[in-house]
């Protein structure tokens, strides 16, 4: 359906589109109307749902993958519906844009409004973080080398795991699943 819509160019019935991912409709609907520069009023029970026992919170926040929310102009809705029927694609009209920048989610099942707030509460500017910092000058003393044995120091450094070769970590053994699917090339007689 989306392909058929955008292929119509200037006649595309989709005004705005947003995918439904993490956060579910609680993320997709507010961002859709925000992108349109407006508010929105939605009916939660118009959302297609095969589990009618879900709470308003579960419907509003469930992570419904492979879904989109679309804004369609009322005059384009009939053309959009015809495309959906032709492609056998389920859809539902679940709300409308409002000129007032306010988000209202109604739930006719419980006769309640689980979400009723200004858009600025969701998308307002967060407060600026204020930080104060002071520079601290640590007391240091110069490094003395008079009592240092250079050969012994070099040997200690080269023995340190952070300096030594990491080859043993790569070739330590068979790291494939159970060793039955594939084997590392360095396992066996050639293993270090």
C-alpha contacts under 8 A as a table, 3 or more apart, distances in Angstrom:
res1	aa1	res2	aa2	distance
1	X	4	X	5.08
1	X	5	X	6.16
1	X	83	X	6.27
1	X	84	X	6.14
1	X	87	X	6.57
1	X	89	X	7.32
2	X	5	X	5.04
2	X	6	X	6.29
3	X	6	X	5.49
3	X	7	X	6.09
4	X	7	X	5.27
4	X	8	X	6.82
4	X	83	X	7.50
5	X	8	X	5.57
5	X	9	X	7.77
5	X	12	X	5.02
5	X	13	X	6.28
5	X	14	X	6.83
5	X	80	X	7.85
6	X	9	X	5.65
6	X	12	X	5.36
6	X	14	X	7.76
7	X	12	X	7.24
8	X	11	X	5.17
8	X	12	X	5.04
9	X	12	X	5.46
12	X	15	X	7.60
13	X	72	X	5.91
13	X	73	X	6.96
13	X	76	X	5.40
13	X	77	X	7.39
13	X	79	X	7.45
13	X	80	X	6.40
14	X	17	X	6.91
14	X	70	X	6.48
14	X	71	X	5.99
14	X	72	X	5.14
14	X	73	X	7.61
15	X	70	X	7.39
15	X	71	X	5.35
15	X	72	X	5.58
15	X	73	X	6.90
16	X	32	X	6.75
16	X	35	X	7.47
16	X	36	X	7.06
16	X	70	X	5.72
16	X	71	X	4.98
16	X	72	X	7.40
17	X	32	X	6.69
17	X	68	X	6.86
17	X	69	X	5.84
17	X	70	X	4.48
17	X	71	X	6.34
18	X	28	X	6.03
18	X	29	X	8.00
18	X	31	X	7.51
18	X	32	X	6.00
18	X	68	X	5.70
18	X	69	X	5.38
18	X	70	X	6.51
19	X	28	X	6.54
19	X	66	X	7.65
19	X	67	X	6.15
19	X	68	X	4.38
19	X	69	X	6.30
20	X	23	X	7.72
20	X	24	X	5.39
20	X	25	X	6.33
20	X	27	X	7.49
20	X	28	X	5.49
20	X	63	X	7.23
20	X	64	X	6.14
20	X	65	X	6.06
20	X	66	X	7.05
20	X	67	X	5.35
20	X	68	X	5.38
20	X	69	X	6.95
21	X	24	X	5.46
21	X	28	X	7.74
21	X	63	X	5.64
21	X	64	X	6.22
21	X	65	X	5.46
21	X	66	X	7.85
21	X	67	X	7.89
22	X	27	X	7.67
22	X	62	X	7.88
22	X	63	X	5.21
22	X	64	X	7.84
23	X	26	X	5.77
23	X	27	X	5.28
23	X	28	X	7.74
23	X	61	X	5.28
23	X	62	X	6.47
23	X	63	X	5.75
24	X	27	X	5.78
24	X	28	X	6.40
24	X	60	X	6.52
24	X	61	X	4.78
24	X	62	X	4.93
24	X	63	X	4.37
24	X	64	X	5.67
25	X	28	X	4.79
25	X	29	X	5.53
25	X	59	X	7.76
25	X	60	X	5.29
25	X	61	X	5.91
25	X	62	X	7.28
25	X	63	X	7.85
25	X	64	X	7.93
26	X	29	X	6.21
26	X	30	X	6.76
26	X	60	X	5.33
26	X	61	X	5.33
27	X	30	X	5.86
27	X	31	X	6.24
27	X	61	X	7.90
28	X	31	X	5.33
28	X	32	X	6.00
28	X	69	X	6.71
29	X	32	X	5.08
29	X	33	X	6.42
29	X	69	X	6.87
30	X	33	X	5.44
30	X	34	X	6.03
30	X	39	X	7.87
30	X	40	X	7.64
30	X	103	X	7.12
30	X	119	X	7.81
31	X	34	X	4.89
31	X	35	X	6.00
32	X	35	X	5.28
32	X	36	X	6.52
32	X	69	X	7.37
32	X	70	X	7.53
32	X	71	X	7.44
33	X	36	X	4.95
33	X	37	X	6.31
33	X	38	X	5.46
33	X	39	X	5.52
33	X	40	X	6.13
33	X	97	X	6.67
34	X	37	X	4.98
34	X	38	X	5.84
34	X	39	X	6.79
34	X	119	X	7.75
35	X	38	X	7.75
37	X	101	X	7.78
38	X	97	X	6.47
38	X	98	X	5.96
38	X	99	X	5.42
38	X	100	X	6.41
38	X	101	X	5.09
38	X	102	X	7.74
39	X	97	X	5.70
39	X	98	X	4.87
39	X	99	X	6.13
39	X	100	X	5.56
39	X	101	X	3.98
39	X	102	X	4.66
39	X	103	X	5.59
39	X	119	X	6.82
40	X	95	X	7.05
40	X	96	X	5.72
40	X	97	X	4.33
40	X	98	X	5.03
40	X	101	X	7.39
40	X	102	X	6.31
40	X	103	X	5.12
40	X	104	X	6.29
41	X	95	X	5.44
41	X	96	X	5.59
41	X	97	X	6.46
41	X	98	X	6.87
41	X	102	X	7.98
41	X	103	X	6.07
41	X	104	X	4.64
41	X	105	X	5.89
41	X	106	X	7.57
42	X	94	X	5.60
42	X	95	X	4.01
42	X	96	X	6.57
42	X	104	X	6.24
42	X	105	X	4.82
42	X	106	X	6.10
43	X	46	X	5.62
43	X	47	X	7.50
43	X	94	X	5.55
43	X	95	X	5.98
43	X	105	X	5.90
43	X	106	X	4.88
43	X	107	X	5.98
43	X	108	X	7.30
44	X	47	X	5.73
44	X	56	X	7.30
44	X	59	X	7.44
44	X	60	X	7.39
44	X	94	X	7.14
44	X	105	X	6.39
44	X	106	X	5.91
44	X	107	X	5.25
44	X	108	X	7.65
45	X	48	X	7.68
45	X	107	X	6.14
45	X	108	X	6.73
45	X	109	X	7.10
46	X	92	X	6.78
46	X	93	X	7.05
46	X	94	X	5.17
47	X	92	X	6.63
47	X	94	X	6.08
48	X	91	X	7.73
48	X	92	X	6.84
49	X	52	X	6.46
51	X	54	X	6.09
54	X	57	X	7.94
54	X	58	X	5.79
54	X	59	X	6.25
55	X	58	X	5.13
55	X	59	X	6.34
56	X	59	X	5.21
56	X	60	X	6.00
56	X	107	X	7.17
56	X	114	X	7.10
57	X	60	X	5.11
57	X	61	X	5.92
57	X	114	X	7.94
58	X	61	X	5.37
58	X	62	X	5.44
59	X	62	X	5.70
64	X	67	X	6.28
72	X	76	X	6.38
72	X	77	X	6.17
72	X	80	X	7.96
73	X	76	X	5.28
73	X	77	X	6.40
74	X	77	X	5.23
75	X	78	X	7.13
76	X	79	X	5.51
76	X	80	X	6.28
77	X	80	X	4.99
77	X	81	X	6.03
78	X	81	X	5.09
78	X	82	X	6.27
79	X	82	X	5.13
79	X	83	X	6.42
80	X	83	X	5.17
80	X	84	X	6.32
81	X	84	X	5.04
81	X	85	X	6.18
82	X	85	X	5.14
82	X	86	X	6.14
83	X	86	X	5.10
83	X	87	X	6.16
84	X	87	X	5.20
84	X	88	X	5.79
84	X	89	X	4.88
84	X	90	X	6.75
84	X	91	X	7.26
85	X	88	X	4.89
85	X	89	X	6.30
85	X	90	X	7.87
86	X	89	X	7.80
98	X	101	X	7.00
98	X	102	X	7.60
101	X	118	X	6.23
101	X	119	X	5.51
101	X	120	X	7.78
102	X	116	X	7.49
102	X	117	X	5.92
102	X	118	X	4.26
102	X	119	X	5.06
103	X	115	X	6.97
103	X	116	X	5.74
103	X	117	X	5.48
103	X	118	X	5.94
103	X	119	X	5.98
104	X	113	X	7.04
104	X	115	X	5.52
104	X	116	X	4.52
104	X	117	X	6.69
105	X	113	X	5.64
105	X	114	X	6.08
105	X	115	X	4.94
105	X	116	X	6.40
106	X	111	X	7.52
106	X	112	X	6.03
106	X	113	X	4.43
106	X	114	X	6.52
106	X	115	X	7.30
107	X	110	X	5.81
107	X	111	X	5.68
107	X	112	X	5.24
107	X	113	X	5.90
107	X	114	X	7.07
108	X	111	X	4.57
108	X	112	X	6.63
109	X	112	X	7.82
113	X	116	X	6.29
117	X	121	X	6.94
118	X	121	X	5.64
118	X	122	X	7.51
119	X	122	X	5.39
119	X	123	X	6.10
119	X	124	X	7.58
120	X	123	X	4.98
120	X	124	X	4.42
121	X	124	X	5.63
144	X	147	X	7.53
145	X	148	X	5.12
148	X	153	X	7.38
149	X	152	X	5.46
149	X	153	X	6.18
150	X	153	X	5.13
150	X	154	X	6.11
151	X	154	X	5.21
151	X	155	X	6.23
152	X	155	X	5.19
152	X	156	X	6.30
153	X	156	X	5.16
153	X	157	X	6.25
154	X	157	X	5.13
154	X	158	X	6.19
155	X	158	X	5.21
155	X	159	X	6.22
156	X	159	X	5.24
156	X	160	X	6.46
157	X	160	X	5.33
157	X	163	X	6.90
158	X	163	X	5.88
158	X	164	X	5.78
159	X	163	X	7.16
159	X	164	X	6.06
160	X	163	X	5.47
160	X	164	X	6.01
161	X	164	X	5.11
161	X	165	X	7.69
165	X	168	X	7.30
166	X	169	X	5.42
166	X	170	X	6.93
167	X	170	X	5.27
167	X	171	X	6.24
168	X	171	X	5.22
168	X	172	X	5.31
168	X	192	X	6.87
169	X	172	X	5.38
170	X	173	X	7.82
171	X	174	X	7.94
171	X	186	X	5.73
171	X	187	X	7.15
171	X	191	X	6.25
171	X	192	X	6.46
172	X	191	X	7.32
172	X	192	X	7.27
173	X	184	X	7.59
173	X	186	X	7.54
173	X	187	X	5.86
173	X	191	X	7.57
174	X	179	X	6.31
174	X	183	X	6.07
174	X	184	X	5.51
174	X	187	X	6.09
175	X	179	X	7.31
175	X	183	X	7.68
175	X	184	X	6.97
176	X	179	X	5.36
176	X	180	X	7.90
176	X	181	X	7.20
176	X	182	X	6.11
176	X	183	X	6.05
176	X	184	X	6.92
177	X	180	X	6.92
177	X	181	X	6.53
177	X	182	X	7.53
178	X	181	X	7.10
179	X	182	X	6.03
179	X	183	X	5.71
180	X	183	X	7.23
183	X	187	X	7.13
184	X	187	X	5.71
186	X	190	X	5.82
186	X	191	X	4.97
186	X	192	X	7.75
187	X	190	X	6.42
187	X	191	X	5.03
188	X	191	X	5.48
